[in-house]
Amino acid sequence: MTTEYPWPALDYRGWRDTALTLQLWTQIVGKTRLSSAPWLNHSWQVPLYVTARGFGTSAIPAGAAMIDIEFDFVDHRLVCRSSRGTTQVIELRPMTVAGFYAEVMAAMAALDARVQINRLPNEFPDPIPFDEDDVHATYDPVAAWRFWQALVQADRVFGLFRTGFLGKVSPVHFFWGSFDLAVTRFSGRRAPLHPGGVPGLPDRVTREAYSHEVSSAGFWPGSDAFPQAAFYSYAYPEPSGYRTSPVPNGATFDETLGEFILPYDLVRKAADPDVLLLEFLSATYAAAADRGDWDRAALECAFGVPGQPRMVD
């Protein structure tokens, strides 16, 4: 596709229409997983995961079999596979959300995967049922490839960051509702009941997701309300003094979003993007842990090294 620098440029306004269409496509695939996988704490049964070709579902129960679905941004295909040995392929191309929905449901039927999903998008402004959406129909393969490449870099650094924690920590998840990549550390303590009120998300889902204290960080490609790619970090519940904690140059606390923000462009243009991003992740976690009185000595360890077991005293 290209030999571009590993942290590609992402201009939200330039690929907005593809981003909105792709978000809705991922919701169709994500809800296919949601409809079949047993509920796991904090909705961990529903996300997608970055792969060497794009992002995918991992294995989904389908009766006595398993299926998986992968967005391939190298060959621009949606690949649907069954443990029975059958495969269905959908070309990623400009098409309506309604058309994509119909093709995915036909592929599931061909794989003998009986799927019924809620056809209304989540966490999306002015949602249109998937099977009625003839509005969103843009697919720019280069833009999709660049977004995936940004996810590859973010996922790689997030994956290293999560190894420095002995407590409960999430996998690196791609959440299709909010269209962001995220990794979350937990203090181990219960949190106050979340007030809910997240647009397009049932309160019972939000409250289960935030049942315990967290420091969560992630990456999103931008939106109409915040039209730039950025890394973010927040704490729930937010402890006193959190917002004024020290963070790397260029990072700020956004009062509207209620999160620390580090613009993606600052990271990709940095002399060492990995170092800057790790500094942001570490500093914002420390803000949550120190201000929230987490037991850091018991929860933390050095970052993992390939092939070297963690030392235990």
N, C-alpha and C positions, 0 to 999 in steps of 0.2 A: 504493500500500500504506500509506504513512505519511509524515509530514513530520518524523519523528524526527531528532534531532541526528545528524550524519554518523557519529560513533563510537557505535554503539548499545550498550545494556546487553546483557551476555551472562551469564546465570545458568546455569552448567553443570547444576546439579541440576534446574533448572526445565525444561531441554530435553534432558536426558540420553537419554531413550529415542529421541527423534528423531535425536540426534547419533549414537548407536550404529547405528541403522538406516541413516542416510545414509552413514556410514563404510563399511558393508558394500555399499551400492549403488555407491558410488564405486569400491570394489575390483572389482566386476564390470565396470564400464566401463573402469577402468584396466587390468585384466588382458586385456580385449579389445584394447587398444592394445599391451600387452606381447606378446601372442601373434602380432602381425603386423609390428611395427616392428623393424628391425635394431638389435642392441644398440649403444648409444652409451655413451661413457665415463661412469662414475659413475651408471649407470641413468638418464641424462637422456632416454632414449626413452620412459619410462613415465609421467611425471607428468601432471597436469592443469594448466590455466592459467586464471587469473581472467579473465572476460570481462565485457562490459557487460550481460550478462543473468544470469550465474552463473559456472560454470566448465566448461571443455571440454577435449577431447583434442588439438586441432589436427588436421591431416590425418594419416590412417593409411593405409598402403598396403593395398590390397585387390585383389590380382591386378594387372591393368592399369589399375585405377581407384583412386580415393581415397575414403575415408569420413571423417566426423568425427561426434562425439557431444558434445552440450552439455546440461548441466543448466541449465534456464531457471528461475530463482527469481522471475521477474516473473510469468509466466503458469503456472508450476509444471508444466513439461513436460520430458521428456527428448526432445530432438530429434536424430534420427539421419539424416544426409544422405549421399548418394553423389554423386560427380562425374558419374555417369550421369544425374543429374537427378531421382532418386527420393528421397523423404523418408518416414521412419516416425516417428510421434510416440507417446510413452507418457505418459499423465497421471501426474504425481507426486501420490500420494494415499496414505492409509494402506493398506499391503499388505505381505505377508510378503516376506522376502528371496527365498524360493523362487519366489514369484509374480513378483517383479521380474526375477529371473534368467531365468525362462521367457519373459517378454515381451521382454527384451533379445535373447535368442538368436533368438526369432522375428523380431524386427526386422532382425537381422543377416542371417538367411536371406532375408528379403524384399528386402534390398539386394544380394543375391548376394555377401555377404561371408562366406567360410567360416572360422568361428571356433571354436576349441576352447581352453578355458581350464582352468587348475588351479582346481578348485571349492572348495578349502580356503582360507579367509581367512588373510592374513598379519598378523603383529604385532597379533593380536587375542586377548584372553583366552578360553579354552575355545572354540576355533573349531568351528563347525558347517558342513559343506559347504553351499554356497549353495543347491543344489537340494533340500536337506533342512531348511532353516532356516525353521520356522514360528514362531519365538520373537520375532524382531525384526520389528515390523510397524507402527511408529509414524511418522507424518509430520505435523508441525505446520508449516503453510506460513509462518506469521509467524516462528517460530523459525528456520526455514531461511533466510528472507529476511534476518533480522538477522545470522546467521552470515555470509552472503554479503556483506552491507554492511561487516561488520568486515574481511573479506578484501579488499574493495575498498580500504579505507583503508590497511591494512597493505601491500598490494601496491603501492600508489601510493608510499609512503615507501620501501619496499624498492627499488623501481625507481629512485628518485633516488639512494639510497645506492650502488647498484651502479655508477653512472656515475662515481664518484670513484676508479676503480681501472683502471690500465692493464694489469695482469696478467690471468691467467685468472680469470674470475668467471662463476658460473652465471647462467642466467636465473632469474627468480623462479618457483619451482616449487611446485605443490601436490602433495605426496606422499600418495597415497591409503592406503598401508600404515600410516603413522604419523599420518595425518589432520592434516598441518600444512603451513603455507606456509614456504618456506625460500629463503635466498639465501646463496651460499658464495663466499668469496675463497680463492685458492690462492697459496702462496708461490712455487710453481714447482719445489719440491724433492720428491723421493720421501719417503714416510713409512715408518716401520717397519710390518711386516706387522701388520694389525689382529688382535687375538686372537679376534674373532668372538664368538659366544655371545649375539647379539641375539635375544630370543625371537621365534619365528615368521619368522625371516629366515635363509636359508641363508648359511653362513659365506663361501662364495665370492662372494656378492653384496656382503656387508659389506666384504670385503677389497678388492674391486674399487672400491667406492665410496670407500674411504679409502686409496687407493693413494698419494695425495700429501697434503702438509701443508695443512691448511685452518683457516680461521676461518669458522664457519658461524653464522648467526642465523636466527631464525624466529618463528613465531606458531602456537600451538595453542589450541583452544577448551576444553581441559580433559579430564580422564579420571576414572575412579573412583579411581585412585591419586593424582591431583593435580587435585582438583575445582574448578579455576578457570582462566579464560582467562589466558594469559600470553605475553609475549615471552621468548625465550631466546637464549642465545649460548654457544658452546663452541668449544674448539680441539682438533684432533687432529693430532699428539700434543700433549698438554697440557704446556706448558713449565713449568719451575720458577718459582714465584712468581706464576703466573697468577691463582690464586684470591684473592690479596690485593691485586690491582690496583685502582686507584680507578675507581668507576663512579658514575653519578648517584644522588642521594638516592632511596631507595625500591627500588633494585635491590640484589639480594644474590646471593651464591653459594650455591646449594643443594647441600649435600654429598651428599645422597642421589642427586640427579639428575646431579651432576657438571657443572652448567651455571650460568651467570648467569641470573637470573630477574628480569623486570620485570613486575609484575602489569598486566594489560590495563586494569583499572579505574583505576589511577594515570594511565595514558596518556590514556584517554578523558575523565577529569575534569580534566586539566591545563589551564592557561591556554592553552597552545599544544601540543597533542598531537604535532604533527609535530616540533617542536623537541626535545621530551623523547625521543621515539623515536629520532631521529637522534643525539642525544647518547649514548643507550644503545648503539646500533649502532657508533658511532665509538669509544666508550671501550672496549668489549669487543674490537673488532677491534684497537685499539692495544695492548691487553693481550697479545693473541696475537702480534702482530707485533713488539712491543718485547721481550717475554720470549723469543720464539722466534727473534730475530735475523733478521727478514725484511729485505730490501733495500727499505725504505719509499720512499726517494727515487726508485728506479727503478719502483716499482709503483703509486704514487699520483698522482692529479691532482685538480683542482677538480671539484666536481659539475657535471654537464652543464646547459646552459641551452638552452631550446627555440630552434631556428633559428640558433644560434651555433656554428660549428665550433670544436673544441678548438684552442687556440693551441699551436703547435709552435715552439720556439725554433730 
